[in-house]
Amino acid sequence: MTGEPHKVVLIEWEDATYELDPQNIDEIRTQMVRTVGWIVREDDDAMIVASEYNDGVKSGYRQVTAIPHLMVRKIVQLRKK
């Protein structure tokens, strides 16, 4: 992996939930999600995290997720860049 300039992290974040036909409205909750990947970009609103790095892809990254800062509960750095 020649490019790979970004740090690898575990991000715990709270995601929205969708229920098409809920049986009990009182049981609907948000869901905690864990994403592992490279923080490839960050701005005032969100961090952009890629779960895969691939030298054959122009950007180098695949499976990219934008996680709003307001949804992030915890960030753990797994490896220094």
N, C-alpha and C positions, 0 to 999 in steps of 0.2 A: 504494500500500500504506500505508494509514493507521495500522494497529496496529503491526505488525512491531517489537516492542520488544527482541527477543533477538538475540544475536550469531550470526553465520553462521560455521560451522566445518567443517573436514574432520577426521573421526575415523577413524583406522586402528585396527581391532580384530580380535581373533582369535575366530573363530566355531567352534562345534562342527560336526562333519561326520557325516553319516549315510550308510551304505552298506547297501542292502537285501541284496545278495548279493555280498559282496566276493570277488574272485578271489585277492587277495594281502593278507592281514592286515597285513603289514609295510609296505605302501604307503599305509595309511590315515593321514591327517594332518588337523589342524585347518586352517582356511582363513583367510587374511587378507582382511578386508573393508574397503572404504573407503565411508564414508557422509558425504554433504555435506548440511548443513541447519542449522536453528535449534535451539539448545539451549533448549527451552521449560520444562524443569524439571529439577532435580537434587536427589537426596537421598543418604543415606549408602550406598545400594546401587547406584544406577544413574543414568545421565543419559538424559533423554527427548529425542529428536531428531526434528524434523519436516522432511521433505524438500520439502514444499510449503506456501506461505502463500496463503490465499484469504480476501479480505474477506467473501465470501458464506457462509462456514462459521462457525457460532457460536463455536467456539474459535479460529478463524482459521487453524488448521493441519490438514494432512492428511498421510497416509503417515507415521505416527508409529512410531518404533522405540525400545524400551527397551534400552539397552546397559549391562550390568553393568560397574562400574568395574574389576573384576578382569580384564576382557577387553580393556580399552583399552590400546593400545600408544603412541599418539601423537595429540595434538590440535593442529591448526593453525588459528588464527583467520584467517578470510578477509576479514572486514569488521567494523569496529567498529560497535557498536549505535547 
